[in-house]
Amino acid sequence: MRRKVLLMALLISTAVMVAKTLETGITFKELPYSEGTLYVAVEDDGKNVFMKGMEVEGDSVSFVVDLSGYYGKQLVIKAFQDLNDNRRLDMDTYGRPTEPCLQATFTPSPDHSTHTFRLIQY
């Protein structure tokens, strides 16, 4: 009986460790404004892998996402901070973004579990 309990505890702890390694942390820090909504999309060859909108209440936003199926692949991350709640990135008359935004590439891997980004204010 004791062996079964120890074996079960070992299996559960192993499953928890494996589940944790599958998650990739994404952080946006030094946000220009502590308000609005941060919209984030991750793409692989133009196909959406992940999309999420999060309320901004400070100078950073963090979340985790399972990107284990994309280890070693270069992904594109797009984000913008919607300051007027219209759910789109606003542009000026010259086509420049008027809200903080970002488009960058990154490559998830089990050895690099957290990626940090900064939005650009034009």
Secondary structure, DSSP 8 states (H G I E B T S, - for coil): -HHHHHHHHHHHHHHHHHHHHTEEEEEEES-S-SSSEEEEEEEETTEEEEEEEEE--SSEEEEEEE-GGGTTS-EEEEEEEESSSSSS--B-TTS-BSS-EEEEEE--BTTB-EEEE--B--
